[in-house]
């Protein structure tokens, strides 16, 4: 993003955090962290677990690994998730979100205890 006063850049990890907060608004979904090595790599790089961001020419691509609650309509929940993440990132950063790719890796089974 260019401005007459200089350049503004938003770090990938900031975008990942914004996306992670947007995920929390969708009750049926949680972001999946990787294994111990992926978690360590994310901590070292400052990213959010289960969320990868790529920014090229002010266009953002977000890849998310999620878990969906059993009984939820996966397609519908993921579509809502994509919309919320896109809206949050675009509103807060001014960048164009080209894609929000969602990979459902597990189903969360809730037990009555």
LINSUL-V221342 format. One record per run of one state. SS is the DSSP state (hx for helix, st for strand, lp for the rest). FROM is the first residue (numbers start at 1). LEN is the number of residues. If there is no record, write none. Layout:
BEGIN
ss=SS from=FROM len=LEN
ss=SS from=FROM len=LEN
END
This chain:
BEGIN
ss=lp from=1 len=1
ss=st from=2 len=2
ss=lp from=4 len=2
ss=st from=6 len=2
ss=lp from=8 len=4
ss=hx from=12 len=12
ss=lp from=24 len=5
ss=st from=29 len=3
ss=lp from=32 len=4
ss=hx from=36 len=10
ss=lp from=46 len=5
ss=st from=51 len=6
ss=lp from=57 len=2
ss=st from=59 len=11
ss=lp from=70 len=4
ss=hx from=74 len=20
ss=lp from=94 len=2
ss=st from=96 len=13
ss=lp from=109 len=5
END
